[in-house]
Amino acid sequence: MITEIAFVGISVTDIARARKFYEGVLELKPAMEAMGGSWVEYEIGPHTIGIGSHPDWPPSDKGTAPALEVDDFPRSIERLKELGGNFTMEPLETPVCHMAILQDPDGNKIVIHKRKQH
């Protein structure tokens, strides 16, 4: 039986370039490195995102995208743009949330998200 999500893995082609994005633009702090530096994990609350480089695991802008919850949606979008975030979907309001999509240097999509209070 599945009990939790262990981590979300994001494939990258250049770990140094990816780290500049995840640490510089998203301002995540590395929690662990493995496999000679080709795998880096970032803890976000009780969850983990890992970035890794492996020739049999190509990046893609066609599939799964982690949604990162923010505390202040307008300020987060403004800050990400100041830091050079490449948005492919500008902020959008739905009945339950606000969200926008940006891409990492390999084209992987990252959703910036804020739930509305009910």
Backbone bond lengths (Angstrom), bond angles and torsions (degrees), N, CA, C in turn:
res aa  C-N    CA-C-N  psi(-1)  N-CA   C-N-CA  omega(-1)  CA-C   N-CA-C  phi
1 M - - - 1.448 - - 1.526 108.75 -
2 I 1.307 117.13 135.62 1.460 122.63 177.57 1.523 108.52 -76.22
3 T 1.335 115.89 132.63 1.463 120.04 -177.16 1.521 114.18 -113.97
4 E 1.336 118.00 -20.80 1.459 120.85 179.64 1.520 109.46 -171.18
5 I 1.320 116.61 170.04 1.463 121.99 171.38 1.517 106.46 -89.27
6 A 1.331 116.86 120.92 1.462 120.90 -179.16 1.525 111.04 -72.05
7 F 1.330 116.08 -46.22 1.462 121.72 177.13 1.516 108.04 -167.76
8 V 1.322 116.02 164.16 1.457 122.60 170.42 1.518 105.68 -109.45
9 G 1.334 117.32 123.83 1.455 122.22 -179.92 1.521 110.87 -98.76
10 I 1.331 115.55 135.83 1.457 121.70 179.48 1.516 107.99 -123.22
11 S 1.317 116.75 121.91 1.453 122.06 -178.92 1.518 111.08 -79.89
12 V 1.336 115.17 136.14 1.469 121.17 177.79 1.525 108.54 -134.34
13 T 1.316 116.95 158.12 1.470 119.91 179.48 1.522 112.84 -97.28
14 D 1.312 117.35 -25.36 1.462 121.72 -177.05 1.528 107.11 -133.97
15 I 1.322 116.38 103.12 1.459 120.58 -173.49 1.526 112.41 -62.33
16 A 1.317 118.44 -38.42 1.472 120.83 179.83 1.530 110.63 -64.95
17 R 1.318 116.89 -44.28 1.466 120.94 178.66 1.531 110.00 -65.00
18 A 1.334 116.56 -42.39 1.466 120.64 179.29 1.520 111.06 -62.68
19 R 1.331 117.26 -41.07 1.464 120.38 179.74 1.526 110.81 -62.91
20 K 1.326 117.49 -35.52 1.472 119.50 176.98 1.526 110.26 -60.46
21 F 1.326 116.92 -37.69 1.462 121.06 178.35 1.527 111.14 -72.91
22 Y 1.327 117.44 -55.00 1.463 120.94 -174.78 1.525 112.44 -65.56
23 E 1.326 116.97 -35.07 1.462 120.56 -179.93 1.527 112.46 -92.90
24 G 1.336 117.42 -34.90 1.458 120.63 -177.59 1.513 113.73 -86.52
25 V 1.337 117.50 -45.45 1.469 121.01 -177.95 1.529 110.84 -86.85
26 L 1.341 117.21 -51.81 1.467 119.53 -179.73 1.527 112.18 -79.54
27 E 1.321 116.88 -12.92 1.460 123.83 177.82 1.524 113.03 59.84
28 L 1.349 116.75 36.65 1.456 121.44 175.50 1.525 109.11 -84.69
29 K 1.312 116.14 151.49 1.464 122.07 179.08 1.523 108.84 -106.20
30 P 1.345 117.95 128.05 1.462 119.54 179.53 1.527 110.85 -64.69
31 A 1.322 115.89 136.53 1.460 121.97 179.05 1.527 111.24 -105.11
32 M 1.337 117.05 -25.27 1.452 121.01 -176.09 1.514 110.09 -163.70
33 E 1.338 116.39 143.82 1.459 122.83 172.35 1.517 107.65 -123.53
34 A 1.341 115.98 146.77 1.467 120.72 179.11 1.525 109.40 -148.36
35 M 1.297 115.54 176.05 1.466 124.21 176.09 1.530 111.51 51.31
36 G 1.333 114.93 48.93 1.454 119.52 177.25 1.521 113.77 65.05
37 G 1.315 117.13 25.77 1.459 120.99 179.70 1.515 114.56 90.66
38 S 1.336 118.26 -0.66 1.464 119.88 -179.64 1.531 112.35 -85.85
39 W 1.322 117.38 2.74 1.465 122.92 175.14 1.524 107.90 -137.87
40 V 1.337 116.73 128.63 1.464 122.53 178.83 1.526 107.51 -133.00
41 E 1.331 115.94 134.16 1.460 120.31 177.96 1.520 110.66 -112.50
42 Y 1.347 114.18 145.28 1.458 123.00 177.38 1.518 107.33 -125.79
43 E 1.325 116.85 124.70 1.457 120.82 177.33 1.518 109.07 -89.43
44 I 1.324 115.41 130.31 1.460 122.60 178.81 1.524 105.80 -126.78
45 G 1.318 116.35 103.18 1.459 119.53 -172.29 1.514 108.37 58.85
46 P 1.326 118.14 -134.10 1.470 119.80 179.33 1.540 113.35 -84.89
47 H 1.321 117.22 7.25 1.458 121.42 -174.17 1.530 111.53 -113.46
48 T 1.315 115.50 165.30 1.465 120.68 -177.84 1.516 110.36 -134.18
49 I 1.339 115.33 136.30 1.463 122.77 169.62 1.518 105.63 -112.59
50 G 1.316 116.26 134.03 1.455 120.98 175.88 1.512 109.72 -118.81
51 I 1.330 116.41 139.51 1.463 120.08 172.73 1.517 107.04 -112.14
52 G 1.322 116.08 139.44 1.453 119.48 -177.67 1.507 112.46 -150.30
53 S 1.315 114.02 154.57 1.459 121.12 -179.47 1.521 109.08 -121.45
54 H 1.328 116.01 121.57 1.466 121.89 177.45 1.526 107.61 -152.53
55 P 1.329 118.16 134.66 1.472 119.96 -175.77 1.536 114.59 -61.26
56 D 1.322 118.37 -23.69 1.467 120.85 179.55 1.528 112.60 -90.58
57 W 1.323 117.18 8.19 1.467 121.66 -177.00 1.519 108.63 -134.71
58 P 1.339 118.72 83.53 1.468 120.85 -176.06 1.530 113.08 -78.86
59 P 1.324 116.90 148.13 1.466 120.89 173.14 1.529 109.94 -64.06
60 S 1.334 116.10 161.71 1.458 119.87 178.41 1.518 110.66 -155.31
61 D 1.314 115.58 142.76 1.466 120.33 172.68 1.528 109.73 -102.47
62 K 1.327 117.48 15.21 1.456 121.93 -173.04 1.531 114.73 -104.64
63 G 1.331 118.04 -6.29 1.463 117.16 -171.54 1.510 114.68 -132.04
64 T 1.298 114.32 -134.81 1.446 123.97 -174.18 1.522 112.29 -56.30
65 A 1.319 115.52 141.02 1.465 121.04 177.50 1.524 108.78 -137.23
66 P 1.327 118.37 125.47 1.464 118.42 175.91 1.528 109.80 -69.10
67 A 1.322 115.80 143.42 1.460 121.58 175.83 1.522 107.23 -105.83
68 L 1.326 116.03 119.26 1.453 121.82 -178.06 1.526 109.30 -100.30
69 E 1.321 116.41 117.65 1.458 122.32 -179.30 1.532 109.23 -75.74
70 V 1.321 116.65 134.59 1.465 122.31 179.00 1.528 109.22 -118.76
71 D 1.327 116.49 157.81 1.461 119.33 -179.97 1.523 112.52 -85.37
72 D 1.322 117.71 -32.06 1.467 122.53 -178.47 1.530 107.29 -131.25
73 F 1.331 116.35 96.87 1.458 120.72 -173.21 1.525 113.27 -60.20
74 P 1.347 119.75 -53.34 1.472 118.35 -178.06 1.529 112.51 -59.38
75 R 1.320 116.83 -43.13 1.471 120.44 -179.27 1.522 110.73 -67.05
76 S 1.321 117.96 -38.18 1.470 121.00 178.97 1.525 110.60 -63.56
77 I 1.307 117.62 -43.61 1.467 120.66 179.08 1.522 109.70 -63.41
78 E 1.334 116.23 -44.92 1.466 120.63 178.66 1.530 110.71 -59.11
79 R 1.314 116.57 -46.03 1.473 121.70 -178.38 1.532 110.91 -64.88
80 L 1.312 117.37 -43.49 1.471 120.74 179.25 1.525 111.04 -62.62
81 K 1.313 116.81 -38.68 1.467 119.87 176.99 1.530 110.70 -66.59
82 E 1.343 117.00 -41.03 1.464 120.52 176.74 1.526 111.65 -59.33
83 L 1.335 116.38 -34.58 1.464 121.85 -177.82 1.530 112.74 -86.75
84 G 1.327 117.15 3.41 1.455 121.00 175.69 1.511 115.61 94.91
85 G 1.316 118.19 17.01 1.457 120.70 178.06 1.521 111.83 -61.22
86 N 1.331 116.49 134.47 1.461 123.53 -179.26 1.534 109.05 -97.08
87 F 1.328 116.30 97.24 1.461 120.73 -177.63 1.528 110.73 -83.69
88 T 1.333 115.33 130.40 1.460 121.15 176.15 1.522 111.11 -103.69
89 M 1.339 116.27 -14.34 1.459 121.54 172.53 1.519 106.42 -138.97
90 E 1.315 115.63 116.49 1.460 121.07 179.21 1.530 109.39 -67.64
91 P 1.322 117.77 164.17 1.461 120.59 -178.31 1.527 112.93 -49.92
92 L 1.309 113.59 138.24 1.461 123.28 -177.36 1.517 107.59 -135.00
93 E 1.310 116.09 137.04 1.462 120.55 176.57 1.517 108.79 -105.67
94 T 1.334 116.42 130.81 1.459 122.50 174.34 1.521 107.47 -114.30
95 P 1.321 118.44 175.17 1.465 118.78 177.99 1.538 113.93 -60.72
96 V 1.336 117.84 -23.67 1.464 120.23 -175.27 1.525 115.32 -114.99
97 C 1.353 117.56 -10.84 1.459 118.29 -174.81 1.529 112.10 -161.01
98 H 1.319 113.68 174.19 1.461 123.41 168.13 1.524 105.10 -116.85
99 M 1.333 117.85 142.01 1.457 119.52 177.73 1.521 110.60 -154.89
100 A 1.313 114.28 159.11 1.459 123.38 174.88 1.524 106.00 -150.31
101 I 1.328 116.84 159.06 1.469 120.32 -179.08 1.513 109.08 -123.98
102 L 1.334 114.62 131.79 1.454 119.45 171.13 1.518 108.39 -123.81
103 Q 1.325 116.05 167.80 1.458 121.34 -178.93 1.512 110.19 -118.14
104 D 1.344 114.67 145.39 1.455 119.60 172.47 1.528 108.03 -80.28
105 P 1.323 119.82 177.77 1.474 120.94 -176.82 1.529 114.58 -60.71
106 D 1.357 117.94 -20.10 1.464 120.87 178.03 1.516 113.11 -94.58
107 G 1.328 117.92 1.45 1.461 121.19 179.05 1.513 114.28 93.82
108 N 1.344 118.48 -4.37 1.466 120.84 176.65 1.518 109.08 -61.10
109 K 1.324 116.30 137.41 1.458 120.64 -179.49 1.522 110.81 -87.24
110 I 1.336 115.29 139.58 1.458 123.65 176.33 1.534 106.26 -127.30
111 V 1.324 116.67 124.22 1.457 121.33 179.46 1.530 108.26 -92.41
112 I 1.314 116.29 128.20 1.454 122.11 171.42 1.523 105.51 -97.86
113 H 1.326 117.34 126.60 1.458 121.73 -164.02 1.525 111.65 -137.08
114 K 1.339 115.83 145.22 1.458 122.02 172.01 1.513 109.53 -142.70
115 R 1.344 116.22 115.79 1.462 120.17 177.09 1.523 109.94 -69.68
116 K 1.325 115.62 145.69 1.468 120.46 173.59 1.528 107.98 -83.69
117 Q 1.323 114.57 151.42 1.472 120.04 175.29 1.524 108.06 -74.98
118 H 1.303 116.31 140.37 1.485 120.07 179.13 1.491 110.77 -98.43
